[in-house]
Amino acid sequence: MTAVAVAAEPLALEVCGITKHFDGVQALGGVDLDVRAGEVHALLGENGAGKSTLIKVVTGVHRPDSGEVRVNGEDADFPDVRSANRAGVVALYQELSIIPSISVAENIALAAGAPSAGGVVNWAEMRRQAQRQLDRLGQRIPLRALAGDLSPVQQTMVSVARALSIDARVLILDEPTASLTDSEIEDLFAVVRRLREDGVAIVYVSHRLEEVFEVCDRLTVMRNGRTVVTQDVAESSIEQVITFMVGREQSDIYPPRGSASEEIVLCVEGLAGRRVRDASFAARRGEVVGIGGLAGSGRSELLRLLAGAQKRTGGSVSVAGQPYGGGVGRALASGVALVPEERRSQGVILSSGIDENISIPNLRAVAPGGIVSTRRIGALAREGMAKLKVKAAGVRQPDGQLSGGNQQKIVLAKMLARSPQVLLMDEPTRGIDVGTKVEIYRLIRGLAAEGTTVVFVSSEIPELIGLSDRILVTHEGQLAGELDAAAADEEAVLNLAYGRSA
């Protein structure tokens, strides 16, 4: 008896040999990607690897120079985003396209269009259709609520519901958890798993590798515009993925520790704020001090108090033996500069150019005698960009057009232009790729070698251990203990963070 061949089910999304150039520069050099229906597939790579360009090719924003895109086995040469959406391919970006001034139901209806007759909207039917999509996601969000009043995770759910309203079968999630809390992330993961069970193919783009190993089935790593590897998550490790992404072993990520001098530069005694109580510690010249602890334990407030960005209720701070009072201006004048956690809302002006962002806190350097010098502004910006290897079209490119990693470099550049004695950094590598993290680690160690004292907060314990000379751990507003980073392990840090002895 002759065996009957069973045709394999077509892939939900297949990308074959895609290339793309911009002004002669190769962005994609032959990318392959295949995603199955009912699969969560991670797309990984450092900034500049080509992930965003690939997504834009798949969704019709860019036309490829060569190669093919197929959706459910059919050739898909999308001329624009609307055509991709009609074919069931939808991308949700980190900056959600939510309209805050209209209702949840209206936001969901934006994709498919509001049901109407004779030019009159059928509001009851529109709400029924919107509720149907929210029910599918297991979400209870008031349909009449303004979208701008929702939490970040609720706004994400509304965006997903909008995509489902046009029967999205390939859903691309670009950094979906960047602004979510831990509990909100779990809510999102529950929805992702529900969609997977419904047969939706999900492309999951994230810098947070722990998430990939929790929710994804397979992964594809890109580097320099090419596909490096595709494999099952179950057969991978975070260390292996990092090696694929950056082309080097993880042991090469953290630079060697330096040798700080014995000179005390920063002295903190009995510092107190809204959450922080009686914090006392000292940091030496050229030392890198990491601060760990649970969210809400006072670690970020401690940096704000030191930087004068939050009012002290007690205690004193001195730099090189000279005390300084509250206020950002006094802290900066004393040589203390802060790189804040929220770079987009607190660190840069997205609509302004790189040159303006770097020069604003350095007016004395660019405006001698009170007269602004455009030549000095340009020189200062170029110097900062060169030192931090910022990838940009030029000094006047708006910060909002830069990648997250390059935005972080601009925040650093404007503070480093002040040559601070003490550099405070709150989550300096949050939301940026591994390759850029390595650059920032080396920069921090280079600054320390030149005599800058660096104090940074991080939620990533391996980062605290790998980068610091010494680790301070906060617990419920107080410093719970101190660890020598070279001898510390994750268990010791966590014990202090939960109020137990190391």
N, C-alpha and C positions, 0 to 999 in steps of 0.2 A: 504494500500500500504506500502510495506516495504521500509524504508529509505535506500538509498545507501550510504555507508561510503566512504568518500573521503580521500585518503591517504595524510597524512601531508607531505609537502615538506621536504626532508632530510636536516639536518643542514649542513652548509658549513664546519664547524669544530666542532668536539665533542671530549672532553677529559674526560675520566671516571676513577676515582680512581688511577691516576698515582702516583707511588712511585719511589724514586731514592735515593740510598745511594752512598757515596764516602768514601772509607776507613772506613766503619762502621759508618760514620756520615750521618744522615738523611738530605737530601736536599729537598725532596718532600715527604710529608706524606699522600698522598691521595687527589690529586687535581682534581677538576671537573671544566670544562669550556665548554660552548657551544656558538658558534657564527653563526649567521644567514647570509645567502646571502644578500647583500645589506645593511649591518649593519656596523657601526663603533663602536667597542666594546673596551672599555678601560680596560687594565689590570694594576692594581695598587697594590702598596705595597712598603714598605721601602726596602732599600738595605739589601740583605740577606733573603728576604721573599720567594725567589724561582722563581721569574719571569724569570730570564735569563736561569735557568736550565730547566724550563718548555718549553721555546721557543726552546731550543736546543733539547729537546726530540721530540717536534712536528716536527722540521725540519730535524731530522735524525742525528744530531751531537752526541747525547747520546741515548742509548737504555734504556728504563725504566725497573725497576725491576719487576713491575707488573702494571696492568691497561691497558687501551685501548685508542687508538687514531683512530678516524674515520673521513674521508674526504668525503663529499657528501654521507654519509650513508655507505661507504665502509671502511672495516678495512684497516688501514694504518700503517704497521710496516716497517717504512723506515730504510734501512740499512745505508744510507748516505744522504748527502745534495742533491746530484744530483737526487736521487730517489724522494725526496720530491719536488724538483723543477719540475720534469717531471709530478708529480701529481698536479701541480698548487699551491704548498705551498712555498712561498718565504718570507724570512726575510730580511729587510733592517736595518742595525745597525747604531748607531750614527756615528761610524767611517766607512764611505762609502767605498766600494771596487771599487772606481774609479781609473782607470789607467791614471794619468795626462799627460803622454807623447804621448797618441794616441787620435784620433779625437772622437768627440761626437758619430758619426755614428758607429765607431768601438767599442766604449764602449757599445753601445746598442746591438750590434751584438754578444757580448761575450757570452750571455746566450744561444741563439738559434744556434749560429754558422753563419759565413758569407756564403751567397749563393755562390756556385761555380760550375764549370763544368770542369772536367778533371784536377782538382787541381788548377784551375785559379779562383781567386775571381772575382765575378761579382760586381764590385764596384757600378755601377749605381743601381742595384737591392738592394744592401745592404742599400744604402742611401734612396731608396724609402721605404723600410720596416721600417727604423728608423724614417723617416718623418711621416709615418703612425701612429706610436706610439706617437710621440710628438704632432701630430694633435689631437689625441684622448685625450690628456691631455690639449689641448689648449695652447701649449707652442711654442714659436718662438725662437728656439735656433739654431744657425748656425751649420750645420752638420759637416763642415770641421774644426770647431774650436777645439783647443786642450782642452781636458777636464780640465786640470790643470789651464786654464785661466778663467774658469767659476766662477761665484759667488757660495757661499754655497747652495743657494736655487736651482740654475740651476743644480748643481751637484746632488742634491737630485732628481730633476725631471728626469735627465738622468738615475739614478738608478731605479726609478719607471718605466720609459719607457722600460728599460731592462727587468724588471720583467714581464711587460705586453707582451713583445715579445714572451714569452713562455706560454702565456695565464694563468697568475697567477689568481687564483680565491680566494685564501686566502693570503692576504698581511699583513705581520707583520711589523709595523713601531716602531722601538725602539728609543725613545727619538729623534724624527725627527726634532724638532725645537731648539735643544740645541745650535746651532751656527747661528741661523737665527735672523734677525731684525724683528721688529713688522710688517713692510710691507711685508717682505718675508714670515712671518708666515701666513698672510692673503692669499698670493698666494698659499701656500701649502694647506691651508684649502679649497680653491676653487677646487683644484685638488682632494682632499679627497672626497669632496661632489660629484664631477663628477663621481669618481669611484664607490661611493655608488649607484648612480643612474644607473650605468652600471651593478649592481649586484655583485660587488666584496665585499667579506667579509674582513673587515680590523680590525686587532687587534692593538690597539693604546696604546703603553707603554709610559708614561710620568710622571715626578714628578710635572709638572705644572698643578695643578688641575683646574685652570681657563680655560685652553685649553680643558680639558675633558668636562667641562660643556658647552663649546661653540660648540664642533664638534661631540661629541659622543652620541650614542643612549642608550647604556646600559654600565654597569661597573661591573667588578669582582674585589674584593679585596682579596689579599693573605696576610697571616701573618704566619711566622714560617713554611713555606712549605706546608700550607694548604689553601684551599678556605674558606674565612670567610663569604662572601655574594656576591650574584649577584642580581642586581636590575636595574630598569630603571633610567637613569640620571635625568629625569624629576621628579622623586619621591625622589631625594636625595638632600643633601646639602653638601657644602664643609666641614662644621663642622662635619657632620655625617660621612663622608668618612674618615676624619682624625682620628676620634675616632675608626673606624673599623681598620685602618692601624696600629695605635700605641697601641691600647688597652687601651686608656685613654682619658679623656675628653680634648677638646682643651684648656680649662681654665688652664690645668696643663702644657701646653707647655712652657710658658714663666715663668722663675723663678721670685721670688719676687725681687723688686728693692732693692739695697743696700743703704747705706748712705755714700756718698763720703765725704772726709775730706775737709777742707777749703783751704788746701795747693794747690797753683797753680803749676802744673807740666809742662804743655805745654802752651807756650805763643806765639801766632802768630800775627804779626803786619804788615799790608800793603803788604801781600804776593801777588806776581804776577807771571804769566807765560804766555804761549801762549793764553790761554783762561781766566784763573783766573785773576781777577783784585781786588786789594786793599782788600784782605781777612784778617780780624782781628778777633780773638777769643781766648779764654783761656779755658783750661780743667783742672779739679782738680784731685788730686790723688784719685784713686778708682772710677772715674766717667766713665760711658759709654755714649759716645756722638755719636749719629747717624747723618749721613748726607744724606739727600734726595734731590730730584730734578729730572728734566727730563734728559733723555740721551743727552749728549752733552752740559750740562749746566755747566760743570767744576768740578763736584763732584769727579770723579776719578783723574783728573789732580791735584786737591788739595792734595790728598793723595800722589801722586807721587812727588810733590814738597816738601812735608814734609819729605818724605823718601829719598830725594836726587836722585831719579830715573829720574828726569827731572830738567833741569836747571832753576833756578829762574831768573826772570828779574827785581825783586824788592822785598823789604820787608825783614823781619828778623824772625827767629824762635829760641826759646830757650827752653831748658829742665832744670827744677829745677834751673832757673836763669842763666844758662850757654848757651850763643848763640853758634850755630854751623853753619858751612858753607855748601855749596852744595856738592853733591856726596854721594853715598850710604855708602861708608866706614865711612865717618864722621858722618852720621846719626846713623849708627849702633854703632859706638864708643860712641855716646852721649846717647845711650839707646833707639833709635827709630827703630822699625822693621816693615816691610811691608809684609803682606800676599796678593799677587796680585790677580787680578780678574781671569786671565787666568792661572789656576794652571798647565794645561798640557804643555803649551808652556813657561811659565814664572816661575812656582813654583817648578816643579820637573823635573828630568831627567828620562824619562820613561824607558830607557834601563838599568838604574842603580838600584842597590838594595836599600832597605830602609835604610840600614846602611850608604851607601855612600851618599844618599840624605840628611840625617840628619847631617852627619859629615862635609860635604863640607863647609858650612858657619860657622863651629865651629872648625876650625883647631887648634886654640890655646888650646882648651880643649882636643883634641885627639892627639896632637903632641907636648908634652912638650919638650922644647929644640930643636925643629925642627925635631924630630924623631917621625914618625907616629906610634901610638900604636893600633894594631888591637883589643887588649883587651878593650881599652878605647872606640874605635869606636862601638864595640858590646854593651858595657855597656850603652853608650849614647843612642843608638838606642833602646835597650830594655826598658830603662827608659821612653823614649818618647812614645813608643808603649803602655806601661802599663798605663801611665798617660792619654792617649787619647783613650784607649781601641780600638786600631787598630786591625782589623781582617786580619791576614796574616799568611802564612805558616811558616814564620821566618824572621829574620832581613835581609837576603840576597835575599828575593823575589823581583824581579823587580817591580818598581812602576807601570809600564804599565799594570801589571796583576791585580792590585787592583781596587776595585770599586771607583767611583768618590768620594764618601764620605770618604773612607779611604785614597785616594790621598790627599784630603783636610786636613785630620788629619796629614799626613806626613809633609805638608807645615807648618802647625801650630807647629808641634813638633820641627822642625829645628829652628824656630824662638823663640819658648819658651825656648829652650836650652840656649839662650843668656840672659835670665831673663830681658827682656826689661822693661824700665820704661813706655814707650808708645808703644802700639801695634796698628798698623794701619791695617785694614782689608777691602779689596775691594770686595764686594758681597760675604761674607764668606759662604753663604749657597746656592749659585747658583748651580743648577743641582744635588742636593743631596736630599735624601728622608727625609720625615718628622721625622722619628726616629733619624737619624743622626743630623738633625737640632736641635732637642731637646738636644742632647748631646753637640753640639757646644754652644747653648744658655747657658747651665749650666756651661760649661767651661768658657765662657766669664764672666759670673757673679761671678764664683769662682775666676778668675784672678782679677777682680775688688775688690772683698772682701779682697784679699791679697795685694792690693795697686797698681795694674797695672792700668794705664789710657788707656782705649780702645776707639779708634775712628774708626767707620766703616761706609762704604757706602752700601746702600741697595736700590734696586728698588721696594721692597715690603713694602708698607706703613704699613700694620699690623705689620711687623717685626720691623720697625723703632719705632712704638709706643709701642710695647710689650717689647722690649729689652732695649731701651734707657732710660737714665735719662733725657737727653735733646736732642732736635733735631735741627740741623742747616739745612736750605734749600737753595740750590743754584738756581739762575736764571740768565741765560746768562752771566756766568762767575763771578757773584757776590753773596755774601751771602745776600739773600733776607729777612731773618728773622730767629728768634729763637723761639722754642716752648718748654714748659714744657711737656715732654712726658706723664706724668700721667694725664694731663688735655687735651691733644691733641686729635683730631679726623682726619679722612682721609680728610675731606673737608678743614680743616685748612692747612694741609700739601700741598694739591693740589693748594689751592689759592696762597700760597707763591711760589710754583713751577712755576705757570703761571704768576708770577709778580704782583699778587694782594695781598692786605693786608689780613692777617689772620682774 
